[in-house]
Amino acid sequence: MNITLSQAQGRAITAIRNWYETRRRDQQIFRLFGYAGTGKTTITAMAIEALGLVPMIPGAPGGVLFGAFTGKAALVMTRKGTPAQTIHSLIYRVSEATPEEIARANEDLAALRRDLPRMGPAERDFAMTRIAQLEMRLEDIHQPKFLLNEQSILRDADLLVLDEVSMVGEDLGRDLLAFGKPILVLGDPGQLPPVKGTGFFTEAAPDVMLTEVHRQARDSAILRLATLARKGAPIPMGAHDDHVWKMPRQDVGPEQMLRGGQVICGTNATRRWLNTAMKRAAGFEADYPTGSGEKIICLKNRHDLGLINGMFLTLSDVRHDPDDAFAFSAMVETEDGESIAGRQRFWRGEYADHIAYDPERARREWQIRRGLIESSWGYAITCHKAQGSQWENVVVFDDGFGRSATDRNRWLYTAITRAERGLVILA
């Protein structure tokens, strides 16, 4: 690579090489942290090249595996020439309860409740314990269980490189360590942590912390504003260059947001409100997709179809069966222009929540959702959904997300750094 490195970047490469060559058996994790624009990806590629390692080839032992927390982040890495997969697909196999298991649990519960009045005190106590256990089991029986995959190709890798690790929680982090492989993690401590808990990798001190923005990014107004957000400093209203602005929310309507790029907000309530307003501003009045050009986003990985959580979809030939209140069907094309073979069925629940939000809908319809593609309007997405992705132009709708000042700073920093060229912050 013909790149001029700063002294800090050169030291980072040396540190990675020293760790891998002399200390990886004693120190399983090497943490390379850095803020946006500091060159983590470039440094990692140069360190791997200097070590003489190459990407792992399926079926051949040895080499480097690359992973990320979200499917969209792994997809972005792959598009940029680094074949990557999600951590979950890399180390887990999915176990789901069969319809027979679910039916048996429901039958056992019904029988215990039916026989309870005829039981003596001791028998009743035991039955009550069993009832509580079955109720707990049925409470989450619809959730797939992720079991460590003893046949994972990670067993044969020389090195695992993980990008975008701020969202990796403790359970997932410890399961990764169970394979005993050296792990080089790339993290940005300024980004949002997992939805629940803290970041397993980013809560610990880094081995290398990059703070110097590389030369190509120093003049970026986006990175200047991201730095202000990360530090909790106020971002002034007005123009920060020809493509970067901060404006009052009341001065920008849904029609203008449609032209501004991908809209990112804080909460799901704001997301639903913005999606409804922007969809109507785009001329789409229907409550459910019609296939006339609406912006649709996939909400859950469907690896059997090549669909990734966070991927935008184009629907055509949409059909709504009046006798089916829970699903519709359509032909599907991904944001990469790939057509999915055959007509696919979609869950209607997310779209119904844009009409009248029901917090119990997803749980109540869990059996119906199985096998259906889960999607939503994609005009506005939350910052958590946006992590791992970037767009040329971004509109950050600042709805005050964050339970603390630290949460808020991380949210705003993460949202701002999703933009590559154009940025409008609405506050």
C-alpha positions in Angstrom: 0.0 0.0 0.0 1.4 3.4 -1.1 0.2 5.4 1.9 2.1 7.9 4.0 1.6 7.0 7.7 1.7 9.3 10.6 4.0 8.4 13.5 1.0 7.3 15.6 -0.3 5.1 12.8 3.2 3.5 12.2 3.4 2.8 16.0 -0.1 1.2 15.8 1.0 -1.2 13.1 4.2 -2.1 15.0 2.1 -2.8 18.1 -0.3 -5.1 16.3 2.6 -7.0 14.8 4.3 -7.3 18.1 1.2 -8.6 19.8 0.4 -11.2 17.1 4.0 -12.5 16.8 4.9 -12.6 20.5 2.0 -12.2 22.8 -1.2 -13.5 21.2 -1.2 -16.7 23.3 -1.0 -14.7 26.5 -3.3 -11.9 25.4 -6.2 -13.1 23.3 -7.6 -9.6 22.4 -5.9 -6.6 20.9 -7.9 -3.5 21.0 -7.3 -0.9 18.2 -9.5 2.0 19.0 -9.9 5.3 17.2 -12.4 8.0 16.4 -13.8 8.6 13.0 -11.2 9.5 10.4 -8.2 8.2 12.2 -7.5 5.4 9.8 -8.3 2.2 11.8 -9.3 0.2 8.7 -6.2 1.2 6.7 -3.9 0.4 9.6 -5.5 -3.0 10.1 -5.1 -3.9 6.4 -1.4 -2.8 6.5 -0.7 -4.7 9.7 -2.2 -7.9 8.2 -0.2 -7.5 5.1 3.0 -7.0 7.1 2.2 -10.2 9.0 2.0 -12.1 5.8 -1.6 -13.1 6.5 -4.4 -13.4 3.9 -8.2 -13.7 4.1 -9.4 -17.1 4.9 -10.6 -19.2 1.9 -13.6 -21.5 2.6 -12.5 -25.1 2.9 -8.8 -24.2 3.5 -7.3 -23.9 7.0 -5.6 -20.8 8.2 -6.0 -17.1 7.3 -7.9 -14.1 8.6 -11.7 -14.0 9.2 -13.5 -10.7 9.3 -16.7 -10.0 11.2 -19.1 -7.3 12.4 -22.0 -7.1 14.8 -24.7 -6.1 12.2 -25.4 -7.6 8.9 -25.3 -4.3 7.2 -21.8 -3.6 8.6 -20.6 -6.9 7.3 -22.2 -6.2 3.9 -20.5 -2.8 3.7 -17.1 -4.4 4.5 -17.7 -7.0 1.8 -18.6 -4.3 -0.7 -15.4 -2.6 0.0 -13.4 -5.7 -0.7 -13.1 -7.3 2.7 -15.3 -10.4 2.8 -17.1 -10.4 6.2 -19.9 -12.0 8.0 -21.9 -11.3 11.1 -20.6 -12.6 14.4 -23.8 -14.5 15.0 -23.5 -16.4 11.7 -19.9 -17.0 12.3 -20.1 -18.7 15.8 -23.7 -19.8 16.3 -26.2 -22.2 15.0 -29.8 -21.4 15.5 -32.2 -23.7 17.5 -35.9 -23.0 17.3 -38.7 -24.8 19.0 -40.8 -27.0 16.7 -44.6 -26.6 16.5 -44.8 -30.0 18.2 -42.7 -28.8 21.2 -44.8 -25.7 21.5 -48.1 -27.6 21.3 -46.8 -30.1 23.9 -45.9 -27.3 26.3 -49.3 -25.7 25.9 -51.1 -29.0 26.5 -49.0 -29.7 29.6 -49.9 -26.3 31.0 -53.6 -26.7 30.2 -53.7 -30.1 31.9 -52.0 -28.8 35.1 -54.4 -25.9 35.3 -57.3 -28.2 34.7 -56.3 -30.7 37.4 -55.2 -28.1 40.0 -58.5 -27.8 41.9 -58.5 -31.6 42.6 -55.0 -31.8 44.0 -53.9 -32.1 47.6 -51.6 -29.4 49.2 -48.3 -31.1 48.4 -49.2 -32.1 44.9 -50.6 -28.6 44.3 -47.3 -27.0 45.4 -45.4 -29.1 42.9 -47.9 -28.4 40.1 -47.7 -24.6 40.8 -43.9 -24.8 40.3 -44.4 -26.7 37.1 -47.0 -24.2 35.9 -44.6 -21.3 36.6 -41.8 -23.1 34.7 -44.0 -23.8 31.7 -45.3 -20.2 31.7 -41.7 -18.9 31.6 -40.8 -21.3 28.9 -43.8 -20.3 26.7 -43.0 -16.6 27.4 -39.9 -16.8 25.2 -40.4 -20.1 23.3 -40.9 -18.1 20.1 -37.3 -16.6 20.4 -34.7 -18.5 18.5 -31.9 -19.9 20.7 -28.3 -19.3 19.6 -26.0 -22.2 20.4 -22.3 -22.2 19.9 -21.4 -23.9 16.6 -18.7 -26.4 17.3 -18.2 -26.7 13.5 -17.5 -23.0 13.0 -14.8 -22.1 10.5 -13.3 -19.9 13.2 -11.7 -23.1 14.7 -9.3 -23.1 11.7 -8.6 -19.4 11.5 -5.3 -17.7 12.4 -6.9 -14.4 13.3 -10.3 -12.9 13.7 -10.7 -9.2 12.9 -13.9 -7.6 14.2 -15.1 -4.1 13.1 -17.8 -1.9 14.6 -17.5 -3.6 18.0 -19.1 -1.0 20.1 -22.4 -2.9 20.1 -21.0 -6.3 21.1 -22.3 -7.1 24.6 -20.8 -9.4 27.3 -22.5 -12.7 26.4 -21.5 -12.4 22.7 -18.0 -11.3 23.6 -17.4 -14.2 25.9 -18.7 -16.7 23.4 -16.2 -15.3 20.9 -13.4 -15.9 23.4 -14.5 -19.5 23.8 -12.9 -20.5 20.5 -9.5 -19.5 21.8 -8.5 -17.6 18.7 -6.6 -14.2 18.7 -9.0 -11.4 18.1 -8.1 -7.9 16.7 -11.0 -5.6 17.5 -11.6 -2.2 15.9 -13.7 0.1 18.0 -14.8 3.7 18.4 -15.4 4.5 22.0 -17.5 7.5 20.9 -20.2 5.3 19.3 -23.4 3.9 20.9 -23.0 0.9 23.1 -25.3 -2.1 22.9 -29.0 -1.6 23.4 -28.7 -3.4 26.7 -25.7 -3.4 29.0 -22.2 -2.1 28.1 -19.8 -2.9 25.3 -17.7 -6.0 26.1 -14.7 -4.8 24.0 -15.0 -1.0 24.3 -15.4 -0.9 28.1 -11.8 -2.1 28.5 -8.7 0.1 27.9 -7.4 0.0 24.3 -4.0 -1.3 23.4 -3.8 1.6 20.9 -6.0 4.7 20.9 -5.9 6.8 17.7 -7.0 10.4 18.1 -5.3 12.1 15.2 -7.5 12.5 12.2 -5.6 11.6 9.0 -4.8 14.3 6.5 -7.5 13.5 4.0 -10.2 14.0 6.6 -8.9 17.0 8.5 -10.9 19.5 6.4 -14.2 17.6 6.8 -16.9 19.7 8.5 -18.7 16.4 9.3 -15.7 15.3 11.4 -15.4 18.7 13.0 -19.1 18.5 14.1 -18.7 14.8 15.1 -15.8 15.9 17.4 -18.0 18.6 19.0 -20.7 16.1 19.5 -18.4 13.5 21.1 -17.0 16.1 23.5 -20.5 17.4 24.4 -19.7 20.8 23.0 -22.5 22.9 21.4 -22.8 22.8 17.6 -23.6 26.3 16.3 -26.6 26.8 14.0 -26.0 27.7 10.4 -23.7 26.5 7.6 -20.4 24.7 8.4 -19.5 24.3 4.7 -21.4 24.1 1.5 -22.8 20.7 2.4 -23.1 20.7 6.2 -25.7 22.6 8.1 -27.5 22.8 11.4 -31.0 24.1 11.2 -34.1 24.5 13.4 -36.5 21.5 13.1 -39.4 23.7 12.4 -37.7 25.2 9.3 -37.5 21.8 7.5 -40.6 19.8 6.5 -41.0 16.2 5.3 -40.8 17.2 1.7 -37.4 18.8 2.2 -36.2 15.8 4.3 -37.0 13.5 1.3 -34.4 15.4 -0.7 -31.9 15.6 2.1 -30.7 12.0 2.2 -31.2 9.2 4.8 -33.0 10.5 7.9 -31.7 9.2 11.3 -33.5 9.8 14.6 -33.3 8.6 18.1 -36.5 6.7 19.1 -38.9 4.3 17.4 -41.8 6.7 18.2 -40.1 9.4 16.3 -39.2 7.0 13.5 -42.8 6.0 13.0 -44.0 9.6 13.0 -41.4 10.7 10.5 -41.9 7.7 8.2 -45.7 8.4 8.1 -45.1 12.1 7.3 -42.4 11.5 4.7 -44.3 8.7 3.0 -47.3 11.0 2.6 -45.0 13.8 1.4 -43.7 11.4 -1.2 -47.2 10.9 -2.5 -47.9 7.5 -0.9 -51.1 7.5 1.0 -51.7 3.8 1.4 -51.2 2.3 4.9 -49.3 -0.7 3.4 -46.8 -1.0 0.6 -48.1 -0.9 -2.9 -44.9 -1.5 -4.8 -45.0 1.9 -6.4 -41.6 3.0 -5.3 -41.9 3.3 -1.5 -38.8 3.1 0.6 -38.7 -0.2 2.4 -36.0 -1.5 4.8 -35.5 -5.1 6.0 -35.6 -5.5 9.7 -34.3 -9.1 10.2 -31.7 -11.2 8.5 -33.0 -13.9 6.1 -29.8 -15.6 5.0 -31.8 -18.2 3.0 -32.9 -15.3 0.8 -29.8 -13.2 0.9 -31.7 -10.5 2.9 -29.8 -8.5 5.5 -31.1 -6.5 8.5 -30.7 -2.9 7.5 -30.8 -3.6 3.7 -33.2 -1.5 1.6 -35.6 -3.4 -0.6 -37.7 -2.6 -3.7 -41.0 -4.3 -3.9 -43.1 -4.9 -7.0 -46.3 -6.7 -7.9 -47.5 -6.3 -4.3 -50.6 -8.3 -3.5 -52.8 -7.9 -0.4 -55.2 -10.8 0.3 -58.3 -9.4 1.9 -58.6 -12.7 3.9 -55.1 -12.4 5.3 -54.8 -9.7 8.0 -51.2 -10.5 8.9 -49.2 -10.8 5.6 -48.9 -9.5 2.0 -46.8 -10.8 -0.8 -44.5 -9.2 -3.3 -41.6 -9.6 -5.7 -38.3 -8.4 -4.1 -35.2 -6.7 -5.3 -32.3 -5.8 -3.0 -30.5 -2.5 -2.9 -27.7 -4.2 -4.8 -30.1 -4.9 -7.7 -30.4 -8.6 -6.9 -33.8 -10.1 -7.6 -35.0 -12.7 -5.0 -36.5 -15.7 -6.8 -40.2 -16.3 -6.3 -42.9 -14.4 -4.6 -42.2 -13.6 -0.9 -44.5 -13.0 2.0 -44.1 -10.1 4.4 -45.4 -9.5 7.9 -47.8 -6.5 8.1 -47.2 -5.8 11.8 -44.6 -3.1 11.5 -46.8 -1.2 9.0 -49.8 -1.6 11.2 -47.8 -0.1 14.1 -47.3 3.1 11.9 -51.1 3.4 11.9 -51.7 2.6 15.6 -48.8 1.3 17.7 -49.4 -1.8 19.7 -46.5 -2.8 22.0 -47.8 -6.4 22.3 -48.3 -7.0 18.6 -44.9 -8.5 17.9 -45.2 -10.9 20.8 -48.9 -11.8 20.1 -48.2 -12.6 16.4 -44.8 -14.4 16.9 -46.1 -17.6 15.4 -47.4 -15.7 12.4 -44.1 -13.9 11.9 -42.1 -17.1 11.6 -41.2 -17.6 8.0 -42.3 -14.1 7.0 -40.0 -11.2 5.9 -40.0 -8.4 8.5 -39.7 -5.0 7.0 -40.8 -1.4 7.6 -40.9 2.0 5.9 -37.3 3.2 5.6 -37.5 6.9 5.1 -36.4 7.4 8.7 -34.4 4.9 10.8 -33.0 4.9 14.3 -29.4 5.5 14.9 -29.0 2.0 16.3 -30.3 0.6 13.0 -27.9 2.9 11.1 -24.8 1.7 12.9 -22.4 0.0 10.5 -23.8 2.0 7.5 -22.9 5.2 5.8 -24.7 7.3 3.2 -23.5 10.2 1.0 -26.1 12.5 2.6 -27.7 12.3 6.0 -30.4 14.2 7.9 -30.0 13.9 11.7 -33.4 14.6 13.3 -32.3 15.4 16.9 -35.2 14.3 19.1 -33.3 14.5 22.3 -32.4 10.9 22.6 -30.3 9.8 25.6 -30.9 9.1 29.2 -27.6 10.9 30.2 -25.2 13.4 28.7 -22.9 10.6 27.8 -25.7 8.7 26.0 -26.7 11.8 24.1 -23.1 12.6 23.0 -22.6 9.1 21.7 -25.9 9.1 19.9 -25.2 12.4 18.1 -21.6 11.5 17.3 -22.7 8.1 15.9 -25.5 9.7 13.8 -23.2 12.4 12.4 -20.5 10.0 11.4 -23.0 8.1 9.2 -22.7 10.9 6.7 -20.0 10.8 4.0 -20.5 14.2 2.2 -23.7 16.0 3.1 -25.2 16.5 6.6 -28.1 18.4 8.0 -28.7 18.4 11.7 -32.3 19.4 12.7 -32.5 20.5 16.4 
